[in-house]
């Protein structure tokens, strides 16, 4: 049998229909398992295909007039199912809620086959960009789609705003077009945003309502943020960092203490706080904190009703208002002053992860875990930058004098990098050298030495900035701190012509999005994507 014969057999019910034929009659489902799952056998995949088609309404059990379909397995980890949406009796199949029903089947097979267990759709994921939007961004040479840009701009405005007028003003200040939906009685009932220059085929602006961007960006959900105004006075930047740190530590201890409804409100306020911290943080760690805010976005939307009161929520909102009013106007925060708040924020995000785990919100717990790891990295990078500001270690001698008094360029004497660690950190040397992240740390020490600085003094300086005993991987933490050291030195150093020296020339670690540019990335840093809804998908 050829593929044409097979297609003809599948399409026969369509050709037999009386009257007008449907323009689209192909139903396509891909069912895939993640790499960590075991490989299913052919009989197991056959069961999956039959149950999926029965649940979707394509070919119900016991119905000999169902639609024709075929399942193809051309890889170990997935199958494709193609069906014809015309029953044998000439009627149309009932495909209502087919995706939800197939997800239910997938959850049962995950338990029966011992596979990785996912969760039901809880209506908390952000609205992902469509294929056409991604293709348009590529044509225009943009790094992200208009929807993603608008999501970030509106979320930052909502997290920092104090009322409706402040919210719309901040959106406009971000360079985004905004229009309000006004009811006949004069009340503002909604809003839409558009990116300048983003137009459809008829050259009209492409507008997105808040609810089309994310579940918590509709105007009623945005207004929840200032339902209880925060009474915060203006503080000096140093006082603002200290006050915010104290409140975040208090809130972390009370997160979710009032039950499910209060916990859902607490994590929502914590998500806004992380967004605000990313806006006012020092440049050296700003991208890392923005990545953490993006990861925590899903964790901030718990699939439960929210209480707008609660001690933890109030403290998080007060902290965000304090930073917005006291830091944003004075420029980005001091590298050394922000350390305490970042440490408190790591503790708060970890508390939210434990709360999600207790409620069995697995997707949200994974998101909080990813955000916590990024915040820990941001904390250590900031610590390294603070050590660079505090200390001025002796530079290595780059030239030697001859008997005639002339200076000849020399190469620093080569020595094992392990000796640097043993000299600078004799207590931790054995642990560091056995750590899986040791190659990454060694590469960074070599880059420090090539830059002309004394690697022993630099390593001792960054190690003394914060304690190391609680670190899961001492080598990884030190590598992060050396990243901060080199970023700070690269941003502060200037060449003879007054231009900024490039840290990349010395192997510096920059960030473009979430891509690390160093040649030796830290191992075991895995940031998987949001896995909600990784079950079957349908194309018609």
C-alpha distance (Angstrom), angle and dihedral (degrees) to the residues before:
residue distance angle dihedral
X1 . . .
X2 3.80 . .
X3 3.79 127.0 .
X4 3.79 88.7 -106.0
X5 3.82 90.1 55.7
X6 3.79 90.6 49.6
X7 3.81 92.3 48.8
X8 3.81 90.3 49.4
X9 3.81 91.8 52.8
X10 3.82 91.4 48.2
X11 3.81 92.5 48.2
X12 3.81 96.3 44.1
X13 3.85 94.3 99.2
X14 3.82 89.1 54.6
X15 3.81 92.8 51.8
X16 3.80 89.6 48.3
X17 3.80 93.2 56.3
X18 3.80 115.9 112.6
X19 3.75 115.8 -129.4
X20 3.78 126.3 1.7
X21 3.80 117.0 10.0
X22 3.82 119.5 -137.9
X23 3.81 113.8 -102.2
X24 3.82 91.8 -139.0
X25 3.77 119.1 32.9
X26 3.84 104.8 149.8
X27 3.82 116.9 107.4
X28 3.82 115.2 -165.2
X29 3.80 128.6 -171.9
X30 3.81 127.3 176.9
X31 3.82 116.8 -161.7
X32 3.80 114.4 -167.7
X33 3.80 137.0 174.0
X34 3.83 123.0 -148.3
X35 3.81 118.5 -108.3
X36 3.79 93.8 -103.9
X37 3.82 92.5 61.6
X38 3.78 120.9 92.9
X39 3.79 119.4 -102.6
X40 3.79 112.7 -94.2
X41 3.78 121.4 -138.0
X42 3.80 124.5 -120.0
X43 3.84 93.0 -103.3
X44 3.82 89.7 51.3
X45 3.80 92.1 50.7
X46 3.82 88.6 47.5
X47 3.79 90.1 56.5
X48 3.79 90.5 48.3
X49 3.81 91.8 51.9
X50 3.80 94.3 47.9
X51 3.81 93.4 47.9
X52 3.79 92.3 46.1
X53 3.80 92.8 52.9
X54 3.78 92.3 45.0
X55 3.79 93.0 49.5
X56 3.81 93.4 45.9
X57 3.81 91.5 54.4
X58 3.80 94.6 -115.2
X59 3.80 95.5 113.0
X60 3.84 111.0 2.2
X61 3.79 118.2 -159.6
X62 3.82 112.1 -93.0
X63 3.81 93.5 15.5
X64 3.82 110.8 116.4
X65 3.81 91.2 -175.6
X66 3.81 95.6 63.1
X67 3.79 126.6 126.0
X68 3.81 122.5 -76.8
X69 3.79 115.9 -111.0
X70 3.80 141.8 165.7
X71 3.83 131.6 -154.2
X72 3.80 121.3 -148.5
X73 3.77 125.7 -165.8
X74 3.79 110.8 -166.5
X75 3.83 97.3 153.3
X76 3.78 137.0 40.0
X77 3.79 97.1 -113.7
X78 3.81 106.3 42.7
X79 3.78 149.2 24.9
X80 3.81 134.3 -149.6
X81 3.78 121.1 -139.1
X82 3.80 120.3 -161.2
X83 3.80 120.8 -172.9
X84 3.81 137.9 174.1
X85 3.81 114.2 -122.6
X86 3.80 94.1 -139.7
X87 3.80 120.1 90.4
X88 3.77 124.2 -137.1
X89 3.82 90.0 -109.2
X90 3.82 92.0 54.6
X91 3.81 96.1 -105.7
X92 3.80 127.3 121.5
X93 3.83 117.3 -106.7
X94 3.79 120.1 -113.9
X95 3.81 103.0 -114.5
X96 3.79 97.1 166.9
X97 3.83 112.0 145.6
X98 3.81 89.7 -3.0
X99 3.82 95.3 150.4
X100 3.80 92.7 49.8
X101 3.80 91.4 48.8
X102 3.81 92.7 48.6
X103 3.81 88.9 50.6
X104 3.81 88.3 55.7
X105 3.81 89.1 53.9
X106 3.80 90.8 48.1
X107 3.81 91.4 53.0
X108 3.84 90.2 52.8
X109 3.80 93.0 50.1
X110 3.82 91.1 47.8
X111 3.80 88.9 59.7
X112 3.82 95.8 40.7
X113 3.83 95.7 46.5
X114 3.80 95.8 39.1
X115 3.82 94.3 -117.1
X116 3.77 131.7 150.7
X117 3.78 106.6 -67.5
X118 3.79 119.1 -131.9
X119 3.77 128.5 -175.1
X120 3.77 134.8 -110.6
X121 3.79 118.2 -94.7
X122 3.80 106.1 -83.0
X123 3.83 98.0 -177.3
X124 3.82 91.8 -116.2
X125 3.85 102.5 110.9
X126 3.77 119.2 106.2
X127 3.79 118.4 -108.7
X128 3.79 106.2 -91.8
X129 3.79 122.7 -140.3
X130 3.78 116.8 -99.4
X131 3.79 124.7 -122.8
X132 3.80 92.7 -104.6
X133 3.80 91.3 52.5
X134 3.80 91.3 51.7
X135 3.81 91.7 48.4
X136 3.80 90.9 49.9
X137 3.81 90.8 51.6
X138 3.81 90.0 50.9
X139 3.80 91.8 50.6
X140 3.80 90.8 50.1
X141 3.80 92.6 47.5
X142 3.83 93.8 -116.5
X143 3.79 123.3 150.8
X144 3.81 92.8 -141.0
X145 3.77 138.3 19.9
X146 3.79 123.9 -94.6
X147 3.81 89.6 -110.1
X148 3.82 91.8 56.8
X149 3.81 92.6 47.4
X150 3.80 90.8 49.8
X151 3.80 92.4 46.9
X152 3.79 91.3 55.9
X153 3.82 95.3 44.2
X154 3.81 94.5 48.3
X155 3.81 93.1 44.8
X156 3.80 92.0 51.5
X157 3.80 90.6 48.9
X158 3.81 92.9 48.0
X159 3.82 93.2 48.3
X160 3.81 93.5 53.0
X161 3.83 101.8 34.2
X162 3.79 124.2 105.7
X163 3.83 99.5 -163.7
X164 3.80 143.4 -8.6
X165 3.79 96.6 -76.2
X166 3.81 92.1 47.5
X167 3.80 90.3 49.2
X168 3.81 95.0 52.8
X169 3.80 91.5 42.2
X170 3.81 91.5 54.1
X171 3.82 91.3 49.8
X172 3.78 90.2 52.6
X173 3.81 91.6 46.3
X174 3.81 88.6 55.5
X175 3.80 89.6 62.7
X176 3.80 95.6 -104.8
X177 3.79 125.2 133.1
X178 3.81 112.3 -124.1
X179 3.78 132.7 -175.5
X180 3.79 125.6 -174.2
X181 3.79 125.8 -138.3
X182 3.80 107.3 -134.3
X183 3.80 124.3 -165.8
X184 3.85 122.0 -138.4
X185 3.81 89.8 -99.5
X186 3.82 90.7 57.3
X187 3.79 97.9 -104.6
X188 3.81 118.8 137.3
X189 3.81 105.7 -123.1
X190 3.80 101.6 172.2
X191 3.77 147.1 -19.0
X192 3.79 142.6 -139.2
X193 3.79 131.1 -153.2
X194 3.79 133.7 -157.5
X195 3.76 134.9 -174.3
X196 3.82 114.4 -119.6
X197 3.79 109.3 -105.3
X198 3.81 94.5 17.6
X199 3.81 105.0 123.2
X200 3.77 137.2 159.3
X201 3.80 128.5 -126.6
X202 3.81 90.9 -77.4
X203 3.82 90.7 53.3
X204 3.79 92.6 -110.5
X205 3.82 122.3 136.5
X206 3.80 115.3 -95.2
X207 3.80 105.4 -125.0
X208 3.80 125.2 -162.5
X209 3.77 122.6 -164.5
X210 3.80 116.7 -140.6
X211 3.79 92.5 -108.0
X212 3.83 89.8 54.7
X213 3.81 89.4 58.5
X214 3.82 99.9 49.4
X215 3.82 137.9 -26.4
X216 3.81 92.6 -107.4
X217 3.82 96.9 47.2
X218 3.79 98.4 73.1
X219 3.80 111.1 113.6
X220 3.85 95.3 -107.4
X221 3.82 90.2 51.5
X222 3.80 91.9 44.9
X223 3.81 90.6 52.0
X224 3.80 90.1 55.8
X225 3.80 87.4 73.4
X226 3.79 94.1 68.4
X227 3.80 98.5 30.5
X228 3.82 86.0 112.5
X229 3.83 106.5 35.8
X230 3.79 115.5 -138.3
X231 3.81 113.9 -123.4
X232 3.79 100.6 -145.2
X233 3.79 125.5 151.9
X234 3.77 126.8 -149.4
X235 3.80 114.2 -82.6
X236 3.74 135.1 -177.5
X237 3.82 113.3 -96.1
X238 3.81 92.3 -107.9
X239 3.81 91.5 50.6
X240 3.81 91.5 45.3
X241 3.81 93.4 56.0
X242 3.80 91.1 47.3
X243 3.83 95.1 46.6
X244 3.81 92.0 46.3
X245 3.81 91.0 50.1
X246 3.81 92.3 52.4
X247 3.80 93.1 48.7
X248 3.82 93.5 47.2
X249 3.81 90.9 51.7
X250 3.79 90.8 50.4
X251 3.79 91.9 47.1
X252 3.81 93.1 50.2
X253 3.80 89.2 58.9
X254 3.83 91.7 52.4
X255 3.81 100.3 39.1
X256 3.80 110.1 133.9
X257 3.80 93.3 -5.8
X258 3.80 90.7 128.1
X259 3.80 96.4 57.8
X260 3.78 137.7 -96.6
X261 3.82 98.4 -44.3
X262 3.78 93.3 48.1
X263 3.81 92.5 44.9
X264 3.81 90.9 54.0
X265 3.80 89.3 54.3
X266 3.81 91.4 46.1
X267 3.80 95.5 55.3
X268 3.82 90.8 46.0
X269 3.81 90.3 56.5
X270 3.81 90.7 44.9
X271 3.80 89.8 54.8
X272 3.81 90.3 55.0
X273 3.79 90.4 49.0
X274 3.82 92.3 54.6
X275 3.82 88.9 50.9
X276 3.82 90.9 52.0
X277 3.80 92.8 47.0
X278 3.80 89.3 52.9
X279 3.82 89.6 55.2
X280 3.82 96.1 51.0
X281 3.80 100.1 32.8
X282 3.83 124.0 113.7
X283 3.77 116.0 -85.1
X284 3.80 93.3 -115.3
X285 3.83 92.5 69.2
X286 3.79 102.5 19.3
X287 3.81 97.3 106.2
X288 3.80 92.0 48.5
X289 3.80 91.4 52.2
X290 3.80 90.8 46.5
X291 3.79 88.9 53.2
X292 3.82 88.8 49.5
X293 3.81 90.7 51.0
X294 3.80 89.7 50.4
X295 3.81 91.3 50.5
X296 3.81 93.4 45.5
X297 3.80 91.5 51.0
X298 3.83 91.0 88.9
X299 3.80 91.7 45.6
X300 3.81 90.1 54.4
X301 3.82 90.4 62.3
X302 3.78 107.0 69.0
X303 3.84 115.1 -173.6
X304 3.79 92.4 -117.8
X305 3.79 139.9 84.9
X306 3.80 112.3 -82.2
X307 3.78 128.9 -129.3
X308 3.81 111.2 -145.9
X309 3.79 92.7 -153.9
X310 3.76 129.6 64.1
X311 3.77 137.7 112.8
X312 3.81 97.0 -105.0
X313 3.81 93.5 47.2
X314 3.80 91.1 49.2
X315 3.80 92.2 49.8
X316 3.81 92.6 48.9
X317 3.81 91.4 49.0
X318 3.82 91.3 47.8
X319 3.81 90.0 50.5
X320 3.80 92.2 50.8
X321 3.83 91.3 48.5
X322 3.79 91.5 47.8
X323 3.79 92.4 53.4
X324 3.80 93.5 43.0
X325 3.80 94.7 51.9
X326 3.80 99.8 36.3
X327 3.81 105.7 32.4
X328 3.79 106.7 29.1
X329 3.81 93.2 60.4
X330 3.80 93.3 46.2
X331 3.81 96.4 51.3
X332 3.78 128.9 -104.2
X333 3.76 118.2 -27.2
X334 3.75 128.7 -89.4
X335 3.79 112.4 -94.5
X336 3.79 94.9 -130.4
X337 3.82 95.8 42.2
X338 3.81 94.0 54.8
X339 3.81 95.0 58.1
X340 3.80 95.3 85.5
X341 3.80 93.6 50.0
X342 3.81 92.7 48.4
X343 3.81 90.4 51.9
X344 3.82 89.8 50.2
X345 3.80 90.5 47.2
X346 3.81 91.1 53.3
X347 3.80 88.4 53.4
X348 3.82 91.9 48.3
X349 3.81 94.2 49.7
X350 3.80 90.3 48.1
X351 3.82 89.0 51.8
X352 3.81 89.3 52.5
X353 3.81 89.9 50.9
X354 3.80 90.9 54.4
X355 3.79 90.6 47.6
X356 3.82 91.9 51.9
X357 3.80 90.1 48.7
X358 3.79 90.6 51.7
X359 3.82 89.6 53.1
X360 3.85 90.4 45.2
X361 3.81 91.5 -119.7
X362 3.80 91.6 148.5
X363 3.81 98.3 173.2
X364 3.80 91.6 50.7
X365 3.81 91.2 45.6
X366 3.82 91.4 53.3
X367 3.80 90.3 48.7
X368 3.80 91.4 51.2
X369 3.81 89.7 49.1
X370 3.80 92.1 53.1
X371 3.81 91.2 47.3
X372 3.80 91.0 48.7
X373 3.79 92.1 54.2
X374 3.80 91.4 50.9
X375 3.80 90.8 48.7
X376 3.81 90.9 50.7
X377 3.77 89.1 52.5
X378 3.82 90.2 48.3
X379 3.80 89.5 50.2
X380 3.80 93.0 52.6
X381 3.81 93.4 43.4
X382 3.81 88.6 52.5
X383 3.80 90.1 48.0
X384 3.80 89.9 53.8
X385 3.80 90.9 49.4
X386 3.80 90.4 49.4
X387 3.80 89.9 51.7
X388 3.80 89.1 52.2
X389 3.81 90.1 54.3
X390 3.79 93.2 45.6
X391 3.81 100.0 44.9
X392 3.78 134.6 47.5
X393 3.82 105.1 -166.1
X394 3.76 120.7 -160.9
X395 3.78 112.9 -89.4
X396 3.79 120.3 -127.3
X397 3.81 117.3 -101.0
X398 3.78 105.7 -101.9
X399 3.81 98.7 -175.0
X400 3.82 139.6 33.5
X401 3.80 131.5 -147.9
X402 3.81 122.0 -120.7
X403 3.78 124.2 -145.8
X404 3.82 89.1 -93.1
X405 3.77 91.7 57.6
X406 3.80 95.8 -109.2
X407 3.82 118.5 135.0
X408 3.78 116.2 -127.0
X409 3.78 122.8 -163.4
X410 3.77 112.0 -113.9
X411 3.77 135.9 -176.7
X412 3.82 116.1 -120.0
X413 3.76 110.5 -100.3
X414 3.76 110.7 -94.9
X415 3.79 115.8 -120.6
X416 3.79 134.1 161.7
X417 3.78 112.2 -80.4
X418 3.80 88.2 -139.6
X419 3.82 87.0 68.6
X420 3.81 89.4 58.7
X421 3.79 90.7 55.6
X422 3.80 93.1 46.3
X423 3.79 91.0 50.1
X424 3.81 97.0 44.6
X425 3.83 99.8 36.6
X426 3.81 110.5 19.2
X427 3.84 92.1 163.3
X428 3.82 94.7 55.7
X429 3.81 99.1 30.2
X430 3.81 97.1 100.5
X431 3.82 92.5 48.3
X432 3.80 93.2 46.3
X433 3.80 95.2 49.6
X434 3.82 90.7 52.0
X435 3.82 93.9 45.9
X436 3.85 117.9 109.8
X437 3.82 87.5 -131.4
X438 3.81 92.6 57.9
X439 3.86 94.2 101.1
X440 3.82 89.8 56.7
X441 3.81 91.8 49.2
X442 3.81 91.0 46.7
X443 3.82 90.8 53.0
X444 3.79 91.1 51.9
X445 3.81 92.7 48.9
X446 3.79 89.5 51.6
X447 3.80 89.6 51.5
X448 3.81 90.7 50.8
X449 3.80 89.7 51.7
X450 3.80 92.5 48.1
X451 3.81 88.7 52.1
X452 3.82 88.1 62.1
X453 3.81 99.0 -107.0
X454 3.77 127.1 125.2
X455 3.83 103.8 -102.0
X456 3.80 93.4 -161.1
X457 3.79 92.8 55.7
X458 3.81 92.5 42.7
X459 3.80 93.0 50.3
X460 3.81 91.7 48.1
X461 3.81 90.6 48.9
X462 3.81 96.4 51.9
X463 3.81 91.7 42.6
X464 3.81 91.1 54.5
X465 3.80 92.8 51.5
X466 3.83 94.2 79.8
X467 3.79 136.1 0.2
X468 3.81 119.3 -84.9
X469 3.79 102.5 -165.2
X470 3.83 94.5 91.4
X471 3.82 94.6 48.5
X472 3.80 116.6 114.7
X473 3.82 88.9 -150.9
X474 3.81 115.5 22.3
X475 3.81 92.2 -172.4
X476 3.79 92.0 52.3
X477 3.81 92.4 48.8
X478 3.81 91.7 49.6
X479 3.81 90.6 48.4
X480 3.81 89.4 53.9
X481 3.81 90.9 49.3
X482 3.78 91.3 50.3
X483 3.81 87.4 52.3
X484 3.81 88.2 56.9
X485 3.81 91.6 45.6
X486 3.79 92.5 53.2
X487 3.81 93.5 43.2
X488 3.80 90.5 52.6
X489 3.80 93.0 46.6
X490 3.79 91.5 45.2
X491 3.80 92.0 50.9
X492 3.80 94.0 46.1
X493 3.79 100.3 39.9
X494 3.81 119.7 88.6
X495 3.75 132.3 -165.5
X496 3.78 124.8 -122.9
X497 3.81 91.0 -92.1
X498 3.79 91.6 54.1
X499 3.81 96.0 -104.2
X500 3.76 121.2 131.6
X501 3.78 114.2 -95.9
X502 3.77 114.2 -119.3
X503 3.78 116.6 -119.4
X504 3.78 88.6 -160.7
X505 3.82 89.7 69.7
X506 3.77 88.2 61.4
X507 3.78 94.0 42.9
X508 3.80 93.6 -92.6
X509 3.76 120.7 174.5
X510 3.76 113.7 -117.6
X511 3.76 126.1 169.4
X512 3.76 129.1 -133.9
X513 3.77 105.5 -177.9
X514 3.79 102.8 -45.8
X515 3.82 97.0 -33.1
X516 3.78 116.4 115.3
X517 3.78 115.4 -142.0
X518 3.76 99.6 -161.4
X519 3.76 117.9 110.8
X520 3.79 93.8 -128.4
X521 3.80 110.6 46.8
X522 3.74 120.2 -161.7
X523 3.80 108.9 -99.9
X524 3.77 126.8 -124.4
X525 3.78 95.0 31.7
X526 3.77 102.8 134.3
X527 3.75 121.4 172.4
X528 3.79 105.8 177.7
X529 3.75 119.0 -169.6
X530 3.73 125.1 -103.9
X531 3.77 104.2 -69.4
X532 3.78 99.0 -164.6
X533 3.77 109.6 127.6
X534 3.80 97.5 12.4
X535 3.76 88.4 144.9
X536 3.78 126.2 99.4
X537 3.77 120.4 -28.1
X538 3.74 125.7 -158.5
X539 3.75 132.1 -141.1
X540 3.76 123.1 -175.4
